[in-house]
Amino acid sequence: MTWIIWAVLLFLQNAAHTVTSRSRNSASVMYTAIASVFSNGVWFASQFYIVNELIAAKQTGWARFIAVLAFYILFTVAGSVFSHWYFMAWEKRRGITKA
C-alpha cells in the first residue's frame, strides 16, 4: 500500500510541477499561486516516502536502489506528460494562455 500511495504522490508531484511551470506563462497570478501551493505541498509529502525508500535501499543493496529509481522516474514522467497534455487543453478552453 505504501508504494501505491507513493506512486500517486509522485504522479501528482510532477503533474503539479508541470502545471506550475505552465502557469508562469499565463497572465493569471492566481493560477500561478494555486499551482505553486499544490506543487510544494505534494513535493513535501512525497519526501517522506523517498527518504524511507532510500534508507531501505542503502540497507538492502543496489537492486532496491535501482527499483526505487525506476519507480520514481516512471511515475514522475507519467505525471508530467499527462498534466502537460491535460492542462494545454484546459488552458485553451479557459483562454488563459498567452499564445
N, C-alpha and C positions, 0 to 999 in steps of 0.2 A: 504493500500500500504506500510505503514511503516513496518508492520510485515513481509511482503514478502521480502522487502529489507533486513531486519534484518535476516530472515531465510537464505537467500543466503550468507550474511556475516558470519553467524555462521557456515554454512556448509564449506565455504571457509577457515574460521579461523582454524578449526581443520584439514581440509584437508592439509592446508599449514603447520601446526604444525607437522602433521604426516610425511609429505614429508621432513621437516627439520630434524626430528629425523632419518628417513631412510637415508638421505643424509650423515649424520655423519658416517654411516657405509660403505660408499663408499670411493674410493680413489680420488674422484673429489672434489677439493676445490671450483671450480666454481659452481658445483651443490649445495654445501652447502651454498655458498654466495647468489645465486639467490633464493634458497628456504627460507633462513633467511630473506632477504629483503621482500619477498612476505608475509611470515608469520607475521612479525612485522607490516607491512603496513595494512594488513587485521585486525589484532588484534586492532590496533589503531582506525581504522574506526568503528569497532564493539562496541567500548567503548561508543560512543555517544548514541547508542541505549540502551545498558544495563543500563547506568546511568539514562536515561529518564524513562525507564520502571520501574526501582526500586524506583525512586521518585514517580511515579504514583501509584505503588503498596503500598507504605507507606501511601499515602493519601486515597486510596480506600479500603485497607484491605487485609486479608490473601488470599482470593480467587484469586485475581490478582497476588499476590506473587507466589502462587502455579502454576498458569498458566504460568507465566514468567519462573519459574524454570523448569517446564516440557518442555516448548518450547525450552529453552536453551539446556537442556540435549538432547532432541530429535535431534536437528539439528547439535549439535557438535559431537554426537556419529555417526550420519549418515555420516558426513564429514570425520571423522577419519576412519571409516570402509571402506567407498568407496575408499578413497585415498590410503589406505594401499593395498587393492585389486588391484587397477589400477596401482599403481607405482611398485608393485612387478613385474608385467608383463612388464612394461615399462623399468625398470632397467635391467631385464633379456634380453630383446630384444637388448638393447644397450651395454650389457656386462659391466656395471659399478658397479655391486655389488661385494663384496669380496668373498662371499660364493656362 
